[in-house]
Amino acid sequence: MRWGTYFAVCAAVISIGLALGVTMPLVSLRLESWGYDSFAIGVMAATPAVGVLLGALLAGRLAARFGTTVLMQLCLLLGAVSVAGLALVQNYAVWVGLRLFIGVALTVVFILGESWINQLAVEKWRGRLVALYGTGYALSQLSGPLLLTALGTATDAGFWTGVCLLIGGSLILLGRSGAPQVDAHSASGRGLLVFCRKLPAIAWAVMLFAGFEAMMLTLLPIYGLRQGFTQEVALFMVSVVVVGDAVLQLPIGWLADRMSRQTLFRACGVVLLLSSLAIPSLLHTPLIWPVLVAFGASAGGLFTLSLIMIGERYRDDELVRANAHVAQLWGLGCLVGPLTTGAVSQWLSGHALPLMMATGALVFVILASKPGAFSEMDAARAARS
């Protein structure tokens, strides 16, 4: 186990979470102050998802050409340049293009970084090591809105902070080795439908969490503002949701090493369903705070457990290919979630965000409860033993 490399790769990927945690709410709040409606803000939130889909197609080919470490460093630096562009050219159309490019560059880092982390993890600690990464990433997103509150939204300090973080993430990877072996076709994205047919509950869980994360950082602050809360409280709501995600991922990872991962997976879906349904009725009561914690923890648990179960099944090329599929599903979730929620919020219901999450959680519970939902995972585990 290469502990130094594990922590360096985690830190590099986590730098993205902190950078996005600072810049994504700032983009939404800036657009809100310019008078854009929910749908236009949802379009902006969903734009990086198109970049995610493109990044998933390019990651394997580029990694084979440049090498995993060098490519991750280059993509972090390109992401920093794009975030700088948000500060320098404040125009809606230009921002759409920049956020598309950010999606491409940072997706490559996620695919290769998460593959690298899962490859390094030994099986008996896999749950805790993947959960530790998930906790760090969630804490970075928690710190993002808090840091933005301290920096303020009236200036571009949040954008420049994001630039510095991404540059730092690139530098920390200097001299690191031991990444999964990648050929030009490993992360080409081919076979997504086969992956979804084999592991439908995992595929849906990834899409659901992607939509959740995009909406928490972009639409939850707007949801809070339009339900009568101040900007500070709306940003604090985002932080509370991420606290739930961050604080409880390690216990979930610990349980994943000691009990049925499938049972734990289903339990997270049920908690997400119940907490989503509870938000509208408890929004203006003190009970909303523990509900938001459970909301974040259960959604984060779905993604953490998805990575754990993928890591126990795949290695090297197959692991990178599986993570490319995860990225594609992530892109679809980021694309569909904000667009749908923004449209429903504008034209049907002001409580679209929690209601859409409840609908997604219900679909997951149904998929995860079907007989044979994890038969592919069970077969892989039996073959290894």
C-alpha positions as CSV (number, residue, x, y, z in Angstrom):
1,M,0.0,0.0,0.0
2,R,1.6,3.3,-1.2
3,W,0.3,5.6,1.5
4,G,2.1,8.7,0.2
5,T,0.7,8.3,-3.3
6,Y,-2.8,7.5,-1.9
7,F,-2.9,10.7,0.1
8,A,-1.4,12.8,-2.8
9,V,-4.0,11.5,-5.3
10,C,-6.8,12.1,-2.8
11,A,-5.5,15.6,-2.2
12,A,-5.3,16.4,-5.9
13,V,-8.9,15.3,-6.5
14,I,-10.1,16.9,-3.3
15,S,-8.7,20.3,-4.5
16,I,-11.3,20.1,-7.3
17,G,-14.1,19.7,-4.7
18,L,-12.9,22.8,-2.8
19,A,-12.5,24.8,-6.0
20,L,-16.0,23.8,-7.2
21,G,-17.5,24.4,-3.8
22,V,-16.3,28.0,-3.9
23,T,-17.0,28.8,-7.6
24,M,-20.3,27.0,-8.4
25,P,-22.5,28.8,-5.8
26,L,-20.8,32.0,-6.8
27,V,-21.8,31.5,-10.4
28,S,-25.4,30.8,-9.5
29,L,-25.6,33.7,-7.1
30,R,-24.0,36.1,-9.7
31,L,-26.5,35.0,-12.3
32,E,-29.3,35.5,-9.8
33,S,-28.1,39.0,-9.2
34,W,-28.0,39.7,-12.9
35,G,-31.7,38.7,-13.1
36,Y,-31.5,35.3,-14.8
37,D,-34.4,32.9,-14.0
38,S,-34.3,29.4,-12.6
39,F,-34.1,27.7,-16.0
40,A,-31.2,29.8,-17.2
41,I,-29.3,29.1,-13.9
42,G,-30.2,25.4,-14.4
43,V,-28.7,25.4,-17.9
44,M,-25.5,26.9,-16.5
45,A,-25.4,24.3,-13.8
46,A,-25.9,21.5,-16.3
47,T,-23.3,22.8,-18.8
48,P,-20.3,21.0,-17.2
49,A,-22.2,17.8,-17.6
50,V,-21.7,17.9,-21.4
51,G,-18.0,18.3,-20.7
52,V,-18.1,15.3,-18.4
53,L,-19.5,13.2,-21.3
54,L,-16.7,14.4,-23.6
55,G,-14.0,13.9,-20.9
56,A,-15.2,10.3,-20.4
57,L,-14.6,9.6,-24.1
58,L,-11.1,11.2,-24.1
59,A,-9.6,10.1,-20.8
60,G,-8.2,6.7,-21.8
61,R,-6.8,7.8,-25.1
62,L,-5.1,10.9,-23.6
63,A,-3.8,8.9,-20.6
64,A,-2.2,6.4,-23.0
65,R,-0.5,9.2,-24.8
66,F,0.7,11.5,-22.0
67,G,0.7,9.2,-19.0
68,T,-1.8,9.2,-16.1
69,T,0.2,11.6,-13.8
70,V,1.1,14.1,-16.4
71,L,-2.4,14.2,-17.9
72,M,-4.0,14.8,-14.4
73,Q,-1.6,17.6,-13.8
74,L,-2.3,19.2,-17.2
75,C,-6.0,18.9,-16.8
76,L,-5.9,20.6,-13.3
77,L,-3.9,23.5,-14.8
78,L,-6.4,23.8,-17.7
79,G,-9.2,23.8,-15.2
80,A,-7.4,26.7,-13.4
81,V,-7.2,28.7,-16.6
82,S,-10.9,28.2,-17.2
83,V,-11.9,29.3,-13.7
84,A,-9.7,32.4,-14.2
85,G,-11.7,33.1,-17.4
86,L,-14.9,33.2,-15.3
87,A,-13.4,36.1,-13.3
88,L,-12.0,37.9,-16.3
89,V,-14.9,37.7,-18.7
90,Q,-18.3,37.9,-17.0
91,N,-20.7,37.1,-19.8
92,Y,-23.3,34.4,-19.8
93,A,-22.4,32.9,-23.3
94,V,-18.7,32.9,-22.5
95,W,-19.4,31.3,-19.1
96,V,-21.2,28.5,-20.8
97,G,-18.2,27.7,-22.9
98,L,-15.8,28.0,-20.0
99,R,-17.9,25.7,-17.8
100,L,-18.1,23.2,-20.7
101,F,-14.2,23.2,-20.8
102,I,-14.0,22.8,-17.0
103,G,-16.2,19.8,-17.3
104,V,-13.9,18.1,-19.8
105,A,-10.7,18.8,-18.0
106,L,-11.8,17.9,-14.4
107,T,-13.6,14.8,-15.5
108,V,-10.4,13.3,-16.8
109,V,-8.9,14.0,-13.3
110,F,-11.8,12.3,-11.6
111,I,-11.7,9.2,-13.8
112,L,-8.0,8.6,-13.4
113,G,-7.8,9.7,-9.8
114,E,-10.6,7.6,-8.5
115,S,-9.3,4.6,-10.5
116,W,-5.9,5.2,-8.9
117,I,-7.3,5.4,-5.4
118,N,-9.3,2.2,-5.9
119,Q,-6.4,0.4,-7.4
120,L,-4.2,1.3,-4.4
121,A,-6.8,0.2,-1.8
122,V,-6.3,-3.2,-0.2
123,E,-9.6,-5.2,-0.1
124,K,-9.9,-5.5,3.7
125,W,-9.7,-1.7,4.0
126,R,-11.4,-0.8,0.8
127,G,-14.6,0.6,2.4
128,R,-12.7,2.8,4.8
129,L,-10.1,4.0,2.3
130,V,-12.7,4.9,-0.4
131,A,-14.9,6.5,2.3
132,L,-11.9,8.5,3.6
133,Y,-11.5,9.9,0.1
134,G,-15.3,10.6,0.0
135,T,-15.1,12.3,3.3
136,G,-12.3,14.5,2.3
137,Y,-14.1,15.4,-1.0
138,A,-17.3,16.2,0.9
139,L,-15.4,18.3,3.5
140,S,-13.8,20.2,0.6
141,Q,-17.3,21.0,-0.7
142,L,-18.4,22.0,2.8
143,S,-15.5,24.3,3.1
144,G,-16.2,25.9,-0.3
145,P,-19.5,27.6,0.6
146,L,-18.2,28.6,4.0
147,L,-15.1,30.1,2.4
148,L,-17.3,31.8,-0.2
149,T,-19.3,33.3,2.7
150,A,-16.1,34.6,4.2
151,L,-14.8,36.0,0.9
152,G,-18.1,37.5,-0.1
153,T,-19.9,37.3,-3.4
154,A,-19.5,40.9,-4.4
155,T,-15.9,40.4,-5.7
156,D,-14.2,37.7,-7.8
157,A,-12.1,36.5,-4.9
158,G,-13.9,33.1,-5.0
159,F,-12.9,32.5,-8.6
160,W,-9.2,33.4,-7.9
161,T,-9.2,31.1,-4.8
162,G,-10.4,28.3,-7.1
163,V,-7.6,29.0,-9.5
164,C,-5.0,28.7,-6.7
165,L,-6.5,25.4,-5.5
166,L,-6.4,23.7,-8.9
167,I,-2.8,24.8,-9.4
168,G,-1.9,23.4,-6.0
169,G,-3.6,20.1,-6.9
170,S,-1.4,19.8,-10.0
171,L,1.8,20.4,-8.1
172,I,1.1,17.8,-5.4
173,L,1.2,15.0,-8.0
174,L,4.8,15.7,-9.0
175,G,6.8,12.5,-8.9
176,R,3.9,10.2,-8.1
177,S,3.7,6.7,-9.7
178,G,1.8,3.4,-9.5
179,A,-1.4,4.4,-11.4
180,P,-3.5,1.8,-13.1
181,Q,-2.1,0.7,-16.5
182,V,-4.1,2.3,-19.2
183,D,-4.3,1.7,-23.0
184,A,-5.9,3.9,-25.6
185,H,-9.3,2.2,-25.3
186,S,-9.6,1.7,-21.6
187,A,-11.7,4.8,-20.8
188,S,-13.2,5.2,-24.3
189,G,-16.7,5.0,-22.8
190,R,-17.7,2.0,-24.9
191,G,-20.1,-0.5,-23.3
192,L,-22.1,1.9,-21.2
193,L,-25.4,0.2,-21.9
194,V,-23.8,-3.2,-21.0
195,F,-22.5,-1.7,-17.7
196,C,-26.0,-0.4,-16.9
197,R,-27.7,-3.7,-17.7
198,K,-25.2,-5.6,-15.5
199,L,-25.3,-3.1,-12.5
200,P,-28.5,-1.1,-12.9
201,A,-28.7,0.0,-9.2
202,I,-25.1,1.2,-9.2
203,A,-25.6,3.0,-12.5
204,W,-28.7,4.8,-11.2
205,A,-27.1,5.6,-7.9
206,V,-24.2,7.4,-9.6
207,M,-26.7,9.4,-11.8
208,L,-28.7,10.2,-8.7
209,F,-25.8,11.4,-6.7
210,A,-24.4,13.4,-9.6
211,G,-27.7,15.3,-9.9
212,F,-27.8,15.7,-6.2
213,E,-24.3,17.2,-6.1
214,A,-24.9,19.6,-9.0
215,M,-28.2,20.8,-7.5
216,M,-26.8,21.2,-3.9
217,L,-24.1,23.6,-5.1
218,T,-26.1,25.5,-7.6
219,L,-29.9,25.3,-7.0
220,L,-30.1,24.7,-3.2
221,P,-28.9,28.3,-2.5
222,I,-31.6,29.6,-4.9
223,Y,-34.2,27.3,-3.4
224,G,-33.4,28.7,0.1
225,L,-33.5,32.3,-1.1
226,R,-36.9,31.7,-2.8
227,Q,-38.3,30.1,0.3
228,G,-37.6,33.2,2.3
229,F,-34.2,32.6,3.8
230,T,-31.3,35.1,3.7
231,Q,-28.3,34.4,1.4
232,E,-26.2,33.5,4.5
233,V,-28.7,30.9,5.7
234,A,-29.2,29.6,2.2
235,L,-25.4,29.0,1.9
236,F,-25.4,27.5,5.4
237,M,-28.0,25.0,4.3
238,V,-25.7,23.8,1.6
239,S,-22.9,23.4,4.2
240,V,-25.2,21.4,6.5
241,V,-26.1,19.0,3.7
242,V,-22.4,18.5,2.9
243,V,-21.7,18.1,6.7
244,G,-24.0,15.1,6.6
245,D,-22.2,13.7,3.6
246,A,-18.8,14.3,5.1
247,V,-19.3,13.2,8.7
248,L,-21.1,10.0,8.0
249,Q,-19.1,8.6,5.1
250,L,-16.4,7.0,7.3
251,P,-19.0,5.2,9.4
252,I,-20.6,4.0,6.2
253,G,-17.2,2.8,4.9
254,W,-16.5,1.1,8.2
255,L,-19.9,-0.7,8.0
256,A,-19.1,-1.6,4.3
257,D,-16.1,-3.6,5.5
258,R,-18.2,-5.5,8.1
259,M,-21.7,-6.1,6.7
260,S,-23.5,-6.7,3.4
261,R,-22.7,-3.8,1.2
262,Q,-25.8,-4.5,-0.8
263,T,-28.0,-4.2,2.3
264,L,-26.2,-1.0,3.3
265,F,-26.7,0.4,-0.2
266,R,-30.5,-0.2,-0.1
267,A,-30.7,1.4,3.4
268,C,-29.0,4.6,2.1
269,G,-31.7,4.8,-0.7
270,V,-34.5,4.5,1.8
271,V,-33.1,7.2,4.1
272,L,-32.6,9.5,1.0
273,L,-36.2,8.9,0.0
274,L,-37.6,9.7,3.5
275,S,-35.5,12.8,4.1
276,S,-36.3,14.2,0.6
277,L,-40.0,13.9,1.3
278,A,-39.6,15.5,4.7
279,I,-37.8,18.7,3.5
280,P,-40.8,20.7,2.2
281,S,-42.9,20.2,5.4
282,L,-40.0,20.8,7.8
283,L,-38.2,23.5,6.0
284,H,-39.2,26.3,8.4
285,T,-38.8,24.3,11.6
286,P,-35.7,23.4,13.7
287,L,-36.1,19.8,12.5
288,I,-34.9,20.7,9.0
289,W,-31.3,20.7,10.2
290,P,-31.1,17.0,11.1
291,V,-33.1,16.2,8.0
292,L,-30.6,18.0,5.8
293,V,-27.8,16.0,7.5
294,A,-29.5,12.7,6.8
295,F,-30.2,13.9,3.2
296,G,-26.6,14.6,2.6
297,A,-25.3,11.5,4.3
298,S,-27.6,9.1,2.5
299,A,-26.9,10.6,-1.0
300,G,-23.2,10.5,-0.4
301,G,-23.4,7.0,0.9
302,L,-24.9,5.9,-2.4
303,F,-21.9,7.2,-4.4
304,T,-19.3,5.9,-1.8
305,L,-20.8,2.4,-1.9
306,S,-20.9,2.5,-5.7
307,L,-17.2,3.2,-5.9
308,I,-16.5,0.5,-3.3
309,M,-18.4,-2.2,-5.1
310,I,-16.9,-1.2,-8.5
311,G,-13.4,-1.3,-6.9
312,E,-13.9,-4.8,-5.5
313,R,-14.8,-6.1,-9.0
314,Y,-12.4,-4.4,-11.4
315,R,-8.6,-3.8,-11.9
316,D,-6.4,-1.8,-14.3
317,D,-8.0,-1.4,-17.7
318,E,-11.4,-2.6,-16.6
319,L,-11.3,-0.4,-13.5
320,V,-10.5,2.7,-15.6
321,R,-13.2,1.7,-18.1
322,A,-15.7,1.3,-15.3
323,N,-14.8,4.7,-13.9
324,A,-15.3,6.1,-17.4
325,H,-18.8,4.7,-17.4
326,V,-19.3,6.3,-13.9
327,A,-18.2,9.6,-15.4
328,Q,-20.6,9.3,-18.3
329,L,-23.4,8.5,-15.8
330,W,-22.3,11.4,-13.7
331,G,-22.5,13.7,-16.7
332,L,-26.0,12.5,-17.5
333,G,-27.0,13.0,-13.9
334,C,-25.5,16.5,-13.8
335,L,-27.2,17.3,-17.1
336,V,-30.7,16.0,-16.4
337,G,-30.9,16.9,-12.7
338,P,-30.4,20.7,-12.8
339,L,-32.3,21.1,-16.1
340,T,-35.3,19.1,-15.0
341,T,-35.3,20.6,-11.5
342,G,-34.9,24.2,-12.8
343,A,-37.8,23.7,-15.3
344,V,-40.1,22.1,-12.7
345,S,-39.2,24.8,-10.1
346,Q,-40.1,27.5,-12.5
347,W,-43.2,26.1,-14.0
348,L,-44.7,23.5,-11.6
349,S,-43.5,23.6,-8.0
350,G,-41.2,25.7,-5.8
351,H,-40.3,22.5,-3.9
352,A,-39.0,20.8,-7.1
353,L,-35.5,20.1,-5.7
354,P,-36.5,17.8,-2.8
355,L,-39.4,16.3,-4.8
356,M,-37.1,15.4,-7.7
357,M,-34.6,13.8,-5.3
358,A,-37.4,11.8,-3.7
359,T,-38.5,10.5,-7.1
360,G,-34.9,9.5,-8.0
361,A,-34.5,7.8,-4.6
362,L,-37.7,5.8,-5.1
363,V,-36.5,4.6,-8.5
364,F,-33.2,3.5,-6.8
365,V,-35.0,1.6,-4.1
366,I,-37.1,-0.3,-6.7
367,L,-34.0,-1.2,-8.7
368,A,-31.9,-2.2,-5.7
369,S,-34.8,-4.4,-4.4
370,K,-35.2,-6.5,-7.5
371,P,-34.0,-10.1,-7.4
372,G,-30.5,-10.4,-8.8
373,A,-29.8,-6.7,-8.7
374,F,-26.3,-7.4,-7.6
375,S,-25.8,-10.9,-9.1
376,E,-22.8,-9.6,-11.1
377,M,-21.1,-8.4,-7.9
378,D,-21.8,-11.7,-6.2
379,A,-20.4,-13.7,-9.1
380,A,-17.2,-11.6,-9.1
381,R,-16.7,-12.0,-5.4
382,A,-17.2,-15.8,-5.6
383,A,-14.7,-16.1,-8.5
384,R,-12.0,-14.3,-6.4
385,S,-12.6,-16.4,-3.4
